[in-house]
Amino acid sequence: MKPTNFIAGVFEDPELIYRAAKKMNKSGVKIYDCYTPFAVHGLEKTMGIERTRLSIAAFIYGCTGFTLAVILQWFTSYMDWQINIGGKPNTPVLVTFVPVCFECTVLCTALGTIMTFWIKSKMFHGVKPDLFDDRQTSDLFILAIDADSNKNHDAINQILRENGAIDIRTKSFDKNHSLIQ
């Protein structure tokens, strides 16, 4: 399998990486990802990343939890184990279902959203991260560009240099995210 090649610009300041990403976007260069030690406001829009659909998934997980709670309570109260208390008829009292429905909705939403986030962002156990530099999670900012899909490497290097990159590196990763060079 062919390795994936990247051009990585290393920055020390969040303003510099933001400016470089903006220039790359204006010149039509597709940015693979930006690695920052903390959130840089507006960087995702500059990179061209669309709004996440995680909230839609969370809503679906919440509806699933609510439905499961109602089915569980209906089955246990009226089908499996009917209890006649004080001679009152066994009519559904939905007010008593509210706490359990709320708790199951929150539980399913939380667990489903966390699992979806881990799978989508490849953060589950055993996955090796793409590390362009050992300090990228401490104090450096990395702008990674897929070198295979962007052919004008000289222009990319020029934009990175003009916008304050302290180092420009070429990295290759195989399909298992292992560093080749």
GUMI-418152 format. One line per field, with one value per residue (C-alpha): x, y, z; residue in three letters. Coordinates in nm, 3 decimals. Layout:
% GUMI-418152
xx	(X  ...) .
yy	(Y  ...) .
zz	(Z  ...) .
residuo	(ALA  ...) .
***
This chain:
% GUMI-418152
xx	(0.000  0.127  0.220  0.055  0.294  0.251  0.407  0.402  0.459  0.562  0.454  0.508  0.215  -0.158  -0.191  0.074  -0.094  -0.428  -0.278  -0.105  -0.426  -0.613  -0.352  -0.358  -0.734  -0.728  -0.468  -0.676  -0.452  -0.645  -0.540  -0.532  -0.543  -0.410  -0.268  -0.276  -0.217  -0.535  -0.836  -0.768  -1.091  -1.199  -0.936  -1.193  -1.378  -1.051  -0.964  -1.303  -1.438  -1.816  -2.026  -2.033  -2.333  -2.265  -2.568  -2.795  -2.648  -2.698  -3.065  -3.113  -2.943  -3.168  -3.483  -3.362  -3.307  -3.649  -3.820  -3.637  -3.735  -4.105  -4.107  -3.927  -4.164  -4.475  -4.369  -4.276  -4.581  -4.859  -4.747  -4.498  -4.574  -4.905  -4.957  -5.303  -5.247  -5.547  -5.798  -5.717  -5.748  -5.426  -5.434  -5.116  -4.989  -4.730  -4.626  -4.455  -4.255  -4.089  -3.784  -3.681  -3.740  -3.526  -3.244  -3.242  -3.249  -2.947  -2.761  -2.808  -2.728  -2.405  -2.279  -2.376  -2.222  -1.897  -1.871  -1.949  -1.689  -1.421  -1.487  -1.510  -1.196  -1.008  -0.933  -1.019  -0.765  -0.482  -0.486  -0.156  -0.184  -0.024  0.260  0.445  0.643  0.673  0.585  0.267  0.049  0.261  0.358  0.384  0.122  0.134  -0.031  -0.042  -0.103  -0.155  0.139  -0.010  -0.327  -0.153  0.114  0.258  0.499  0.714  0.415  0.307  0.654  0.666  0.331  0.445  0.775  0.607  0.366  0.624  0.680  0.988  1.029  0.885  0.894  0.799  0.654  0.521  0.281  0.173  -0.186  -0.128  -0.024  0.337  0.595  0.808  1.038) .
yy	(0.000  0.346  0.573  0.911  1.205  1.532  1.875  2.003  2.365  2.417  2.739  2.884  3.128  3.065  3.387  3.265  2.930  3.104  3.342  3.057  2.851  3.152  3.200  2.828  2.835  3.146  2.992  2.674  2.441  2.168  2.156  1.805  1.915  2.159  2.027  2.274  2.239  2.439  2.555  2.838  3.031  3.043  2.800  2.538  2.786  2.898  2.535  2.484  2.235  2.215  2.218  1.882  1.653  1.515  1.703  1.516  1.186  1.293  1.370  1.025  0.859  1.057  0.951  0.591  0.615  0.770  0.502  0.221  0.365  0.390  0.035  -0.103  0.065  -0.023  -0.388  -0.423  -0.233  -0.366  -0.687  -0.870  -0.782  -0.606  -0.490  -0.395  -0.140  -0.043  -0.177  0.097  0.012  -0.053  0.250  0.404  0.693  0.857  1.103  0.818  0.738  1.082  1.030  0.700  0.834  1.139  0.930  0.681  0.964  1.131  0.800  0.690  1.038  1.060  0.710  0.722  1.065  0.965  0.644  0.827  1.094  0.836  0.636  0.939  1.103  0.770  0.804  0.451  0.212  0.091  0.370  0.548  0.926  1.114  1.290  1.539  1.663  1.547  1.897  1.940  1.877  2.096  2.426  2.394  2.442  2.213  2.283  1.954  1.947  1.629  1.643  1.380  1.577  1.918  1.909  2.263  2.200  2.508  2.742  2.564  2.595  2.963  3.038  2.858  3.051  3.387  3.332  3.253  2.877  2.798  2.461  2.288  1.910  1.632  1.327  0.995  0.769  0.418  0.292  0.205  0.566  0.459  0.720  0.618  0.921) .
zz	(0.000  -0.090  0.203  0.254  0.221  0.407  0.413  0.770  0.864  1.227  1.399  1.747  1.749  1.693  1.490  1.247  1.185  1.141  0.883  0.699  0.689  0.551  0.276  0.190  0.162  -0.061  -0.291  -0.331  -0.131  0.052  0.419  0.570  0.936  1.194  1.521  1.808  2.184  2.250  2.051  1.807  1.754  1.389  1.260  1.161  0.938  0.783  0.708  0.543  0.797  0.801  1.118  1.294  1.274  1.622  1.759  1.516  1.633  1.996  1.927  1.770  2.070  2.305  2.119  2.133  2.509  2.564  2.355  2.534  2.872  2.779  2.637  2.944  3.190  2.992  2.966  3.334  3.464  3.243  3.076  3.293  3.655  3.711  4.066  4.191  4.465  4.675  4.423  4.174  3.806  3.617  3.389  3.252  3.459  3.239  3.511  3.694  3.380  3.361  3.589  3.432  3.080  3.154  3.300  3.012  2.759  2.919  2.957  2.596  2.466  2.664  2.588  2.221  2.167  2.336  2.133  1.807  1.884  1.967  1.651  1.423  1.561  1.578  1.949  2.054  2.205  1.981  1.723  1.677  1.631  1.340  1.521  1.307  1.606  1.966  2.089  1.880  2.185  2.414  2.256  1.875  1.606  1.300  0.964  0.769  0.395  0.192  -0.050  -0.282  -0.360  -0.377  -0.646  -0.621  -0.333  -0.399  -0.363  -0.043  0.107  0.008  0.177  0.492  0.502  0.437  0.725  0.990  0.987  1.195  1.020  0.714  0.716  0.479  0.653  0.528  0.713  0.615  0.644  1.013  1.087  1.145  1.056  0.758  0.739) .
residuo	(MET  LYS  PRO  THR  ASN  PHE  ILE  ALA  GLY  VAL  PHE  GLU  ASP  PRO  GLU  LEU  ILE  TYR  ARG  ALA  ALA  LYS  LYS  MET  ASN  LYS  SER  GLY  VAL  LYS  ILE  TYR  ASP  CYS  TYR  THR  PRO  PHE  ALA  VAL  HIS  GLY  LEU  GLU  LYS  THR  MET  GLY  ILE  GLU  ARG  THR  ARG  LEU  SER  ILE  ALA  ALA  PHE  ILE  TYR  GLY  CYS  THR  GLY  PHE  THR  LEU  ALA  VAL  ILE  LEU  GLN  TRP  PHE  THR  SER  TYR  MET  ASP  TRP  GLN  ILE  ASN  ILE  GLY  GLY  LYS  PRO  ASN  THR  PRO  VAL  LEU  VAL  THR  PHE  VAL  PRO  VAL  CYS  PHE  GLU  CYS  THR  VAL  LEU  CYS  THR  ALA  LEU  GLY  THR  ILE  MET  THR  PHE  TRP  ILE  LYS  SER  LYS  MET  PHE  HIS  GLY  VAL  LYS  PRO  ASP  LEU  PHE  ASP  ASP  ARG  GLN  THR  SER  ASP  LEU  PHE  ILE  LEU  ALA  ILE  ASP  ALA  ASP  SER  ASN  LYS  ASN  HIS  ASP  ALA  ILE  ASN  GLN  ILE  LEU  ARG  GLU  ASN  GLY  ALA  ILE  ASP  ILE  ARG  THR  LYS  SER  PHE  ASP  LYS  ASN  HIS  SER  LEU  ILE  GLN) .
***
